Amino acid sequence: MTTDEMQAAAMRPLREILKSQEWESFGALGTPQQRGVPPPPITKPAPPDAPRFDLIPPAQLTSGRMPLLDAINKRRSRRVFTGASLTLEELSFLLWSCQGVEKVANEIRAFRTVPSAGCRHPFETYVLVNRVEGLQPGLYRYLPIENQLCLVRADDDVAMEAHVASEEQYVLESAATFIWTVIPYRTEWRYLHHSHRVILMDVGHVCQNLYLAAESIGCGACALAAYDQSKMDAALGVDGEEEFAIYLAPVGRVA
């Protein structure tokens, strides 16, 4: 068998996750949802002692007035930033655009600004703040229902740890780097083994909204999927099993 043939054979099983499956084949026991298991929380609660910071309410936002056609035409992956800061309103707009909650139904479903299979929305949004007016540098987590940020880490090492994990200089040069983690069970509760294909689709919806929102305020973003998993999870303080990093995107002002 040639090298190409061996590589092709190794890839075939991995391709199965990309294929649509029989959506009702959940097995004899059914999904946790079908068995009456209560759903997991729609967001990860903030530690009671974590400092919180209010964001600008969506109804008061004035950022992002660029026509959608222009934002789509301008969208690029941008890796060179000017070093200028974001305003708190601009950060509020970017967060709302990619993961904002529009309404909560029966305390088990959150309708957001992006689609998600079964309205499960399995992601948490962390923001590595380098230069945002009114916020000290550090690692924060977005609380979309409360429209707040909670401080996760304020030490000087967290930006360098994220940079080392990604090996990309523009993580340090960004005004803010968005880091999404996934809590797979939120989707598995409804879809079991079908979950992982749609989770990958869903995170693409999230990042594309960030791209377009960034362009609309004179900023740029660049999605990153290559990073050291264990180092990134450690920087975020997540366990790497029930919650782990899945995608990130530095954002900054562009010339």
C-alpha positions, 0 to 999 in steps of 0.5 A, a space after each residue: 500500500 502506498 503512502 497516499 493509500 494509507 493516508 486515505 484509509 486513515 481518513 475514511 473513518 474520520 469523515 463519518 462525523 461529516 455525514 448526516 446520520 439516521 436522526 431517530 437512531 438514538 438506541 433503545 434507551 433514547 436520549 436524555 431528553 426523551 428519558 425525561 432527564 432535566 436539561 443542563 443549564 443554558 449558560 454556565 453560572 458565574 462564581 458568586 464572588 467573581 467581579 462583574 462588569 455591565 455591558 451596554 444594553 443591545 437597545 442602546 447600541 449605536 455601533 455596527 451601522 454599516 450596511 450588511 452588503 458592505 460588511 460582507 464585501 469587506 470581510 477578510 481574515 485580518 492579522 495586522 492591527 493598529 494597536 488602538 483600543 476598543 470601546 466598551 460599547 464596541 465590545 458589547 456590540 461584538 459579544 451581542 452579535 455572536 452570542 447575544 440572548 434575545 429571549 429565554 423560553 421556559 428557562 430551558 431555551 435561549 434564543 440567540 443572535 446565531 442559529 444552533 441545532 435544537 436551540 442548544 447553544 453549547 458554547 461559552 464565550 471568553 474574552 482575553 482583553 488586551 486593550 478595551 476602554 474601561 476594562 483592566 487587561 485580563 480574561 473575562 467570560 460573557 454572561 449573555 443573559 445578564 449582559 455582563 462580563 465576569 472576571 476570570 483572571 486578572 494576572 499578567 500571565 494569561 495573555 502570554 499563556 494564550 499566545 503560547 498555546 496558539 503560537 500566534 503573535 496577533 493574540 498579543 497584538 489584538 485589542 481582544 481575543 474571543 475564545 469559545 469553549 464548548 460544553 458538549 452535553 448541552 447538545 448531547 442531551 438532545 442529540 447524543 451521537 449526532 451532536 458533534 457534527 452540528 456542534 462544529 456547524 454551530 461554532 462556524 455560525 458564531 465566528 462568522 457573525 463576529 467577522 461581520 460585526 468586526 468589519 462593521 466597526 472598522 475592525 478585523 478578526 482572524 479565526 484560529 483553530 490550531 492551538 495546543 488544546 491542553 495549554 489553552 484549556 489550562 489558560 481558561 481554567 476549564 477541565 478539558 473534558 466537560 468543557 474545552 476550547 474549540 475556536 478563537 478569534 483575535 479582534 483589533 482595529 485595522 488601518 
